[in-house]
Amino acid sequence: MKELNFDVVVVGGGPAGSSAARIAAKNGCTVALIEKEKEIAETVRTSGVTWISDIEEFGIPNECYNPIKKFSFCSPKNSVTISDNIAKAAVLDVRKTYRFLAKRAQLSGSEVFTSTNVSEILKNSSGECIGVIAKSQDIEIKFKARVVIDASGFASIVARELGYVDQWKKFGAGAEFEVKTEKLEYDNWWLMVGQEYSPAGYAWIFPTSKNTARIGVGIGKPDSDVDPTIRLNELIDNKIGPIKDLGEIEKIEFHYGLIPNEGLARKTVYDNLILVGDSAGQANPLVLEGIRYAIRFGEVAGKVAAAAIKNNDTSEKSLMPYEKEWRHSIESKINSAVKVQNRWVGLTDKEWDKELNIINELTADEFLDFIRADFGVSKMLKLATHHPKMNVRQLFNMVKGT
Ligand SMILES: Cc1cc2nc3c(=O)[nH]c(=O)nc-3n(C[C@H](O)[C@H](O)[C@H](O)COP(=O)(O)OP(=O)(O)OC[C@H]3O[C@@H](n4cnc5c(N)ncnc54)[C@H](O)[C@@H]3O)c2cc1C
């Protein structure tokens, strides 16, 4: 068996892994970034909605996304559109973006191993993780590491093999077609709610260019046993709701993925090991978006791993600043978002029709903060106390937990 030694071994070439690898390498570490697929983002498992302020902060180039400035919602008997003057949301070209992030990690000095599937974990006599074993074109490679970063997404392959975590039990399952459309308002996204669209979740139309969009359905598991792929085909074939306004639809590519939905329940540092991105469950439960957290906390993981290696102490205690930093940044916001998610999951079709009237009272910025789960304490207090509409005040009081 071939043996390679690195300071940091990152498992998974998604946004979390590439970001962790880049920052660890920038901080002087030797880094292996291991991806099981033939190419980075060979399979797309995400809709790619994110926010332009984050995109700019991460240095992702303009050609990687389609800007969005209108946010439409529809329920069985209601529909609202909130419009902004400038685009603050975006739908990513997922392949371009993920490949850009991985290339940047490589340019910072990380060695990228594609077609390399991690299947076993190397442990010392105390059972601590000291690397991984992966198979690449029938060759087994031992990747020894001082710190392993588990950025393997939903699979959490390293933490699971070590017995630290179980398979996620509560998660979203999403099916989506990238389609060519005859007609499209390409700066307007649709979220579609109610039983017909999804019995526990929502359906969407996210434009990716002037004449292409992603149409998808997300369904909460184990809340509903409806298959999102079957429901998606029914919605497209029967041209339900705003899908009928797209005219002729040509399916180009199918995407399918799973995303954890258990809040921030997981411990994310162990001796010599950090979990990041979906592997750590870092997702906004309102729209199950995790890309920006994966990138941001991937960077924190890379930074903390490099500092621990420099200090010659990669114990759990030494890696704990990673967990402290990401929890400090999002924990209270995610806890508020979980309350909204619980409210939304329980709504009947009629209640959704009314909920849209409340959403319609929000300004574009208020709506964006809401959907982004950007529930800063002072903003929330202001909305709960001073918003001119009583139903909005009630919504924000509920989010605050009063
Ligand atoms: C249907 C759906 C729609 C979504 N829509 C959005 C959205 O609109 N906006 C948003 O922000 N988020 C969205 N998400 C969530 C988003 O995709 C994730 O939060 C994000 O991709 C997490 O990044 P990651 O790097 O942690 O994991 P991933 O992107 O899943 O990357 C993990 C990588 O690890 C690799 N890997 C796994 N096992 C191994 C192994 N054994 N050996 C080597 N490599 C391995 C995988 O091949 C993969 O490349 C969606 C998710 C789903 C399922």
The ligand as a Tripos MOL2 file, in Angstrom:
@<TRIPOS>MOLECULE
LIG
   53    58     1     0     0
SMALL
NO_CHARGES

@<TRIPOS>ATOM
      1 C1        -31.6930   19.2390   -3.0410 C.3       1 LIG1
      2 C2        -30.7680   20.1920   -2.3190 C.ar      1 LIG1
      3 C3        -30.8280   21.5380   -2.5880 C.ar      1 LIG1
      4 C4        -29.9930   22.4190   -1.9190 C.ar      1 LIG1
      5 N1        -30.0590   23.7410   -2.2170 N.ar      1 LIG1
      6 C5        -29.2280   24.6050   -1.6230 C.ar      1 LIG1
      7 C6        -29.2340   25.9710   -1.9680 C.ar      1 LIG1
      8 O1        -30.0300   26.4030   -2.8070 O.2       1 LIG1
      9 N2        -28.3520   26.7920   -1.3660 N.ar      1 LIG1
     10 C7        -27.4650   26.3370   -0.4290 C.ar      1 LIG1
     11 O2        -26.6960   27.1380    0.1070 O.2       1 LIG1
     12 N3        -27.4440   25.0450   -0.0750 N.ar      1 LIG1
     13 C8        -28.2850   24.1730   -0.6470 C.ar      1 LIG1
     14 N4        -28.2360   22.8550   -0.3270 N.ar      1 LIG1
     15 C9        -27.2640   22.4240    0.6830 C.3       1 LIG1
     16 C10       -25.8330   22.4340    0.1210 C.3       1 LIG1
     17 O3        -25.7790   21.6390   -1.0230 O.3       1 LIG1
     18 C11       -24.8810   21.8980    1.1700 C.3       1 LIG1
     19 O4        -25.1020   22.5440    2.4090 O.3       1 LIG1
     20 C12       -23.4280   22.0910    0.7360 C.3       1 LIG1
     21 O5        -23.1780   21.4680   -0.4800 O.3       1 LIG1
     22 C13       -22.5000   21.5260    1.8030 C.3       1 LIG1
     23 O6        -21.2040   21.5090    1.3170 O.3       1 LIG1
     24 P1        -20.1730   20.4110    1.8280 P.3       1 LIG1
     25 O7        -18.8680   20.7550    1.2220 O.co2     1 LIG1
     26 O8        -20.2730   20.2470    3.2920 O.co2     1 LIG1
     27 O9        -20.7130   19.0210    1.2460 O.3       1 LIG1
     28 P2        -20.8720   18.5230   -0.2870 P.3       1 LIG1
     29 O10       -21.1160   19.6520   -1.1910 O.co2     1 LIG1
     30 O11       -21.8760   17.4230   -0.2370 O.co2     1 LIG1
     31 O12       -19.4520   17.9240   -0.6110 O.3       1 LIG1
     32 C14       -19.0090   16.7140   -0.0490 C.3       1 LIG1
     33 C15       -18.0050   16.0870   -1.0010 C.3       1 LIG1
     34 O13       -17.4150   14.9420   -0.3750 O.3       1 LIG1
     35 C16       -17.2670   13.9230   -1.3390 C.3       1 LIG1
     36 N5        -17.1990   12.6420   -0.6370 N.ar      1 LIG1
     37 C17       -18.2100   12.0330    0.0410 C.ar      1 LIG1
     38 N6        -17.7830   10.8460    0.5140 N.ar      1 LIG1
     39 C18       -16.4900   10.7140    0.1510 C.ar      1 LIG1
     40 C19       -15.5140    9.6900    0.3370 C.ar      1 LIG1
     41 N7        -15.7880    8.5490    0.9670 N.pl3     1 LIG1
     42 N8        -14.2730    9.8720   -0.1710 N.ar      1 LIG1
     43 C20       -13.9720   11.0270   -0.8550 C.ar      1 LIG1
     44 N9        -14.8680   12.0140   -1.0840 N.ar      1 LIG1
     45 C21       -16.1000   11.8600   -0.5740 C.ar      1 LIG1
     46 C22       -18.5210   14.0710   -2.2180 C.3       1 LIG1
     47 O14       -18.3590   13.4620   -3.4710 O.3       1 LIG1
     48 C23       -18.6520   15.5830   -2.2910 C.3       1 LIG1
     49 O15       -17.9730   16.1270   -3.3850 O.3       1 LIG1
     50 C24       -29.0730   21.9350   -0.9520 C.ar      1 LIG1
     51 C25       -29.0060   20.5700   -0.6870 C.ar      1 LIG1
     52 C26       -29.8460   19.6960   -1.3380 C.ar      1 LIG1
     53 C27       -29.7640   18.2290   -1.0430 C.3       1 LIG1
@<TRIPOS>BOND
     1     1     2 1
     2     2     3 ar
     3     2    52 ar
     4     3     4 ar
     5     4     5 ar
     6     4    50 ar
     7     5     6 ar
     8     6     7 ar
     9     6    13 1
    10     7     8 2
    11     7     9 ar
    12     9    10 ar
    13    10    11 2
    14    10    12 ar
    15    12    13 ar
    16    13    14 ar
    17    14    15 1
    18    14    50 ar
    19    15    16 1
    20    16    17 1
    21    16    18 1
    22    18    19 1
    23    18    20 1
    24    20    21 1
    25    20    22 1
    26    22    23 1
    27    23    24 1
    28    24    25 2
    29    24    26 1
    30    24    27 1
    31    27    28 1
    32    28    29 2
    33    28    30 1
    34    28    31 1
    35    31    32 1
    36    32    33 1
    37    33    34 1
    38    33    48 1
    39    34    35 1
    40    35    36 1
    41    35    46 1
    42    36    37 ar
    43    36    45 ar
    44    37    38 ar
    45    38    39 ar
    46    39    40 ar
    47    39    45 ar
    48    40    41 1
    49    40    42 ar
    50    42    43 ar
    51    43    44 ar
    52    44    45 ar
    53    46    47 1
    54    46    48 1
    55    48    49 1
    56    50    51 ar
    57    51    52 ar
    58    52    53 1
@<TRIPOS>SUBSTRUCTURE
     1 LIG1         1 GROUP 0 **** ****
